[in-house]
């Protein structure tokens, strides 16, 4: 048995979804939709068996379509979610699920009351390494969980690269790290304070660190920024989970190829290294297929509610940072150099112009 799906949006993420759905064997990709004529050419080359359309309503009005994958930018998301609910389609969505917290919570209320399956690609929850960390926490090997530290700094998406609908970097990317901190802590956020920097004199913060407590008393800090050596000759990154208990520790690092989880517990020390796994879209899509076709519920299905909580908290952190000292460091000339370098890159961090499909 397979599910019939329409993919709406065929940029970088749309290519990922198509590739993983086709590889799964559990999806019939009937439509791919994009308003860009160039994107539609890439879609036709990538999936000749699909019908390529400009008008998304063709997908919503087709009763054979059971699931829609919403992977265009967020400024179109709310309207597409409303159409999916009205037409009885199940939803796989990229984050965020709306442009404002109000829109997001409206969508949460609608999907929860209408009974459609609606999941969001909060991809860290689907990673083997986050699950391993969670299992180690629950095993008691580190005693009581006390501190959750999450860091993700890369020379990734630069301001002004065409992703503004997703918000500043701590919202666009940082909400993933907000979500995984909440997932690992197993509790809701209680207190928060944020410090940010307006790098290169850009109007919005492009590095932010927040810290505070969860309702269960666990302390957290979350750091995210695409500011890590943008013009370095040899670029690198700094990404980790640092989990501290009353008796032991868990540490996760990765290099975007291999992830490593190190447990130093009270009865054992373990080191696991496995393939990083990227956006883990295949895991999410397989979990949705297993749920809808086989009735198997899976933890790998973050909900609209999870996405709304992460998004709203990320916006709160950004708002809080503007109430505190918010220095501007660097100048626009440097930002122009960064944008030019990234535009010419064939291999770099988070390049949204790079296509997997060849025409």
C-alpha positions, -999 to +999 in steps of 0.1 A: +000+000+000+011+035-008+000+070+000-007+096-027+009+129-020+012+163-036+044+183-028+039+220-027+072+239-031+102+226-050+132+245-037+160+228-018+137+212+008+112+201-019+140+181-036+149+164-003+112+154+002+109+140-033+141+121-031+132+104+003+096+097-006+106+080-039+132+060-020+108+049+006+085+030-017+054+040+003+046+072-015+030+079-049+041+115-058+012+125-080+018+163-081+046+187-076+036+224-074+057+256-076+049+291-087+084+294-102+087+283-138+124+274-132+114+252-102+088+235-123+115+226-149+136+210-121+106+192-108+098+177-142+134+165-146+134+150-111+101+132-113+088+126-148+059+105-135+045+134-115+021+161-128+038+194-125+015+223-117+016+260-109-018+261-092-018+244-058-057+242-058-054+214-083-038+193-055-062+203-028-092+196-051-081+161-062-098+135-039-071+110-047-045+131-029-043+119+007-014+139+020+001+173+011+038+181+018+040+219+025+076+229+018+074+263+003+084+293+024+063+302+055+045+332+040+022+307+021+019+281+049-012+293+068-034+295+037-022+261+025-029+245+059-064+259+059-070+245+024-056+211+034-079+209+065-109+220+044-102+193+018-095+166+044-058+161+035-032+150+060-003+173+063+035+171+064+049+206+069+082+223+072+085+248+100+073+273+109+036+266+104+028+303+101+042+338+100+030+347+135+023+328+167-014+337+164-016+320+129+003+290+142-019+285+172-050+289+150-037+260+129-030+239+160-066+244+171-079+235+137-059+203+131-065+191+167-103+196+163-106+183+127-088+150+133-064+152+103-028+140+108-005+169+109+032+167+115+062+191+113+098+183+103+115+193+136+143+172+123+165+168+154+138+147+171+142+122+142+179+119+146+195+088+160+218+109+182+190+129+199+171+097+206+203+081+220+208+111+243+172+109+254+175+072+262+207+078+282+189+105+302+160+082+309+183+053+319+195+071+350+231+068+340+238+105+346+216+107+377+190+135+377+191+157+347+203+192+357+216+212+327+209+211+289+233+230+267+226+232+230+249+250+205+247+253+167+270+278+151+280+276+114+289+299+085+254+292+072+226+312+057+236+349+055+212+378+060+194+387+028+197+354+009+160+352+003+148+333+033+133+363+052+099+347+054+113+323+080+125+351+102+159+359+117+183+330+121+173+322+157+137+317+145+144+301+111+170+277+124+171+282+161+136+269+167+150+234+160+174+238+190+146+253+211+125+222+203+153+197+210+161+214+244+124+210+254+124+174+241+155+164+261+144+182+292+109+167+291+093+199+304+080+233+294+100+265+295+096+286+326+122+315+326+143+330+298+168+358+292+184+365+258+216+382+246+221+388+208+244+405+184+235+424+152+265+412+132+276+432+102+252+460+112+223+439+099+188+450+111+181+417+129+202+396+154+222+369+136+236+353+168+216+348+199+220+329+232+192+324+256+193+307+290+168+300+318+149+272+335+123+246+326+093+240+349+109+208+362+140+228+374+163+218+346+186+247+335+193+254+298+212+275+275+207+276+237+232+292+213+226+296+175+241+318+149+253+317+113+283+338+122+310+313+126+339+323+103+319+334+073+351+346+055+375+321+070+398+305+044+388+271+057+354+271+072+343+251+102+315+249+127+307+244+164+277+221+171+270+202+202+246+189+229+261+190+264+239+172+289+249+173+326+233+153+353+239+150+391+262+120+385+273+119+349+274+136+314+264+130+278+281+149+250+271+150+213+291+165+184+289+161+147+307+172+115+276+170+092+288+136+081+293+116+113+277+122+147+293+111+180+275+106+213+296+100+244+281+088+276+301+090+309+276+073+332+278+059+367+281+022+355+295+026+320+313+048+295+300+045+259+309+062+226+286+058+196+295+071+161+271+068+132+262+086+100+248+121+108+216+117+088+209+152+075+173+164+077+160+129+086+131+135+062+130+098+052+124+089+089+096+114+092+079+103+060+082+066+069+067+073+103+037+091+087+032+062+062+034+036+090+008+056+110-017+062+082-013+028+064-004+004+093-018+022+124+016+023+140+022+054+161+058+066+162+077+091+184+092+105+152+062+126+144+065+161+160+031+178+161+018+212+151+017+220+188+054+212+192+061+235+163+040+263+176+057+261+211+092+262+195+083+290+171+066+312+197+095+307+222+121+316+195+102+348+187+100+356+225+138+352+227+143+376+198+119+401+213+137+398+247+171+404+230+159+437+216+150+449+252+186+442+263+219+457+251+220+447+214+254+457+200+260+461+163+294+447+153+309+448+119+298+466+088+277+461+056+308+459+034+317+427+051+282+414+047+284+422+009+316+401+008+299+372+026+269+372+003+292+373-028+313+344-015+283+323-007+267+330-041+298+316-058+302+286-036+297+251-049+302+235-015+293+253+017+270+255+047+233+257+039+235+269+003+199+275-008+209+281-044+224+247-049+202+222-068+205+184-064+185+179-097+203+184-130+185+198-161 
